[in-house]
């Protein structure tokens, strides 16, 4: 089952997966842009890459499509697992309400009522991915330069690995001594205090979008940076865990999972996207 690519509607494929099998689910589904998303091939600005339609007619139509799929995702999510839902300003407020409903209290267990318990899911964070690149002209509104990623856990014991940012020059100047092992420290009142790293990661992530000329670009219209997926996977899973992407597109989540020693499952309804993901996984990039 692990390290597998599936072609088809994720709702159908999810029904074939066992309960609680996935430790981390990341989904970057359509955003309801009411347009056709068309990728561009690096180095060939006039050549169109992979494309797909992203139109659901209304917010209600979008949520009607997404809700049963998210419900199926929660079923296959491990008890210590997390789900990351990637969206933008168009649907984020509708998605948040839907996720609050799906991840409400849920009775678990077999047998009579005395053996059944309620498992409380956890809303962990609303992550703002600030990407910077993109359209730079506007006349009647502020530039849109971020996406939203909602992090929900399937229970209070979810996997969490603290990530620290790089130390700032000011921190390095403060921790100016080095011991025999190369660890930096400062001395205060005769005691050593070691530098543990930069400040803990917060919920606003400055990670550049993929530049049009980047070698990372593969021609998928909504391709996300590998650095973004590596951060999510490192944050909320451990080596050997199973990472599931039900809208895997060009396979960035799977490539990141493979690089970090996780198992993976990818699902997409587009045959060309699956072929692209397979090629990237074989190349390891």
C-alpha positions in Angstrom: 0.0 0.0 0.0 2.8 2.4 0.9 4.8 4.3 -1.8 1.9 4.1 -4.2 0.4 6.4 -6.8 -3.3 6.0 -7.5 -5.2 7.4 -10.5 -8.8 8.5 -9.9 -11.1 10.6 -7.7 -9.6 10.7 -4.2 -13.1 10.0 -2.7 -13.1 6.6 -4.4 -9.5 5.8 -3.6 -9.8 6.8 0.1 -12.6 4.3 0.5 -10.1 1.5 -0.3 -7.6 2.6 2.4 -7.8 1.2 6.0 -8.8 3.3 9.0 -6.0 5.3 10.7 -3.3 4.4 8.1 -2.0 7.9 7.4 0.1 9.9 9.9 0.0 13.1 7.9 -2.4 14.3 5.2 -1.6 17.4 3.1 -4.0 18.5 0.5 -3.7 21.3 -2.0 -7.0 20.9 -3.8 -8.6 23.2 -6.4 -9.1 26.8 -5.0 -12.4 27.5 -6.8 -10.8 30.2 -9.0 -13.5 29.7 -11.6 -10.8 29.5 -14.3 -8.7 26.9 -16.1 -5.3 26.5 -14.5 -2.5 26.2 -17.1 1.1 25.4 -16.2 4.2 26.7 -18.0 7.3 24.8 -18.9 10.6 26.2 -17.6 12.6 27.8 -20.4 9.7 27.6 -22.8 7.4 30.6 -22.0 5.2 30.0 -25.0 4.6 26.3 -24.4 1.7 25.3 -22.1 2.2 22.6 -19.5 -0.3 20.5 -17.7 -3.8 22.1 -17.2 -7.0 21.4 -15.2 -10.4 23.1 -14.7 -10.9 24.8 -11.4 -14.6 25.9 -11.3 -17.3 24.9 -8.8 -19.8 27.7 -9.5 -20.3 28.8 -5.9 -18.8 28.4 -2.4 -21.7 26.0 -1.6 -20.8 23.9 -4.6 -17.1 23.8 -3.6 -17.9 22.8 0.0 -20.3 20.2 -1.2 -17.5 18.7 -3.3 -14.8 18.9 -0.6 -16.7 17.9 2.6 -17.2 14.1 1.8 -13.6 13.9 0.8 -12.4 15.5 4.0 -14.6 13.2 6.0 -13.0 10.3 4.2 -9.6 11.7 5.0 -10.3 12.0 8.7 -11.3 8.3 8.7 -7.9 7.2 7.3 -6.0 9.7 9.6 -4.1 8.1 12.5 -5.0 9.0 16.1 -1.8 11.0 16.4 -2.1 12.3 12.8 -2.6 15.8 11.3 -4.3 17.2 8.3 -3.1 20.3 6.5 -5.6 22.0 4.2 -4.1 24.5 1.7 -6.4 27.2 0.3 -6.4 30.9 -0.3 -8.6 34.0 0.3 -11.4 32.8 -2.0 -12.6 29.8 0.1 -10.6 30.0 3.3 -13.4 31.2 5.5 -15.8 28.6 4.1 -13.2 25.8 4.5 -12.5 26.7 8.1 -16.2 26.3 9.0 -16.3 23.0 7.2 -13.2 21.7 8.9 -14.5 22.8 12.3 -17.6 20.7 11.6 -15.8 17.6 10.3 -13.2 17.6 13.0 -15.7 18.0 15.8 -16.2 15.4 18.6 -16.4 11.9 17.2 -17.4 8.7 19.0 -14.9 6.0 18.6 -14.7 2.3 19.7 -16.6 -0.9 19.2 -19.3 -2.7 21.3 -21.9 -1.2 23.5 -22.2 2.4 24.5 -20.1 2.0 27.7 -17.1 1.1 25.6 -17.5 4.1 23.2 -15.5 7.3 23.9 -15.5 10.7 22.3 -12.3 11.7 20.6 -11.8 15.5 20.5 -9.9 16.8 17.4 -7.7 19.8 17.7 -7.4 22.9 15.7 -3.7 23.6 15.9 -2.8 26.6 13.7 -3.8 28.8 10.8 -0.5 29.0 8.9 0.1 32.0 6.6 2.4 31.2 3.7 3.8 34.5 2.4 5.3 33.8 -1.0 6.2 37.2 -2.3 6.5 36.4 -6.0 3.7 36.9 -8.4 1.5 39.8 -9.8 2.8 43.2 -8.7 0.2 45.5 -10.2 -3.0 46.5 -8.6 -5.4 49.5 -8.8 -8.3 48.9 -6.5 -7.1 46.5 -3.8 -4.0 45.4 -1.9 -1.7 42.9 -3.5 -2.5 39.3 -2.6 0.7 37.7 -1.5 -0.2 34.8 0.8 -2.1 31.5 1.1 -3.6 29.9 4.1 -2.9 26.4 5.5 -5.2 25.1 8.2 -3.6 22.5 10.5 -6.0 20.1 12.3 -5.0 17.2 14.5 -7.0 14.1 15.0 -6.5 14.2 18.8 -4.5 16.0 21.5 -1.5 13.6 21.1 -0.6 14.7 17.6 3.0 14.5 16.4 4.8 17.8 16.8 8.5 18.4 16.1 9.8 21.8 17.2 11.5 23.6 14.4 13.7 26.6 15.0 14.7 29.3 12.6 18.3 30.1 11.8 20.0 32.2 14.6 20.1 35.9 13.8 23.5 37.8 13.6 22.5 39.4 17.0 22.1 36.0 18.6 25.4 34.8 17.2 27.1 37.9 18.5 25.6 37.2 22.0 26.6 33.6 22.0 30.1 34.4 21.0 32.0 31.5 22.7 32.6 28.0 21.3 33.3 24.8 23.2 35.5 21.9 22.2 32.6 20.3 20.2 31.9 23.6 18.3 28.8 24.5 20.2 28.2 28.2 20.8 27.5 29.6 24.2 27.4 32.8 26.3 28.6 33.3 29.8 26.3 35.1 32.3 27.2 35.4 36.1 29.8 32.7 35.6 27.5 30.1 34.0 27.4 28.9 30.4 24.2 29.1 28.4 24.2 27.3 25.1 22.6 28.4 21.9 19.8 26.0 21.1 19.1 27.6 17.7 17.0 30.5 16.5 13.5 31.4 17.7 10.8 28.7 17.4 8.9 28.7 14.1 5.8 30.9 14.1 2.7 30.7 12.0 3.8 33.1 9.2 6.2 31.4 6.8 8.2 33.4 4.3 9.1 30.9 1.6 9.5 32.1 -1.9 7.2 30.8 -4.6 8.9 29.0 -7.5 10.3 31.4 -9.9 9.4 31.0 -13.6 13.1 30.2 -14.4 13.7 27.9 -11.5 15.0 24.4 -12.2 12.4 23.2 -9.7 9.5 24.2 -12.0 8.0 21.2 -13.9 5.1 22.7 -15.7 2.3 22.0 -13.2 0.1 25.1 -12.9 -0.2 25.2 -9.0 3.1 23.6 -8.1 4.2 24.4 -4.6 7.8 24.8 -3.4 9.6 21.7 -2.1 10.8 23.7 0.9 7.2 24.3 2.0 6.3 20.7 1.9 9.5 19.6 3.6 8.8 22.0 6.5 5.2 20.6 7.0 6.4 17.0 6.8 9.3 17.6 9.2 7.0 19.5 11.6 4.1 17.0 11.9 5.5 13.5 11.1 8.5 11.2 11.9 10.7 9.0 9.9 8.8 6.0 8.6 5.4 7.6 8.9 2.9 7.5 6.0 2.2 10.8 4.3 -0.9 11.0 2.1 -1.6 13.6 -0.6 -5.1 13.1 -2.1 -4.6 15.9 -4.7 -0.9 15.2 -5.4 -0.6 17.0 -8.7 3.1 17.0 -9.8 4.0 15.0 -6.7 5.9 17.7 -4.6 4.5 16.3 -1.3 5.6 12.8 -2.3 9.1 13.9 -3.3 9.5 15.7 0.0 8.3 12.7 2.0 10.7 10.4 0.1 13.6 12.8 0.8 12.8 12.8 4.5 12.5 9.1 4.9 8.7 8.9 5.1 6.3 6.5 3.3 3.8 8.1 0.9 0.6 7.7 -1.0 -0.4 10.0 -3.8 -3.8 10.3 -5.5 -4.8 12.4 -8.5 -7.5 12.2 -11.2 -5.2 13.5 -13.9 -3.2 10.8 -15.7 -0.6 13.4 -16.9 -0.1 14.6 -13.3 0.5 11.0 -12.1 3.0 10.5 -14.9 4.8 13.7 -13.9 4.8 12.7 -10.2 6.2 9.3 -11.1 9.0 10.8 -13.1 9.9 13.2 -10.3 10.0 10.4 -7.7 12.2 8.3 -9.9 14.6 11.3 -10.3 14.4 12.1 -6.6 13.5 15.8 -7.3 
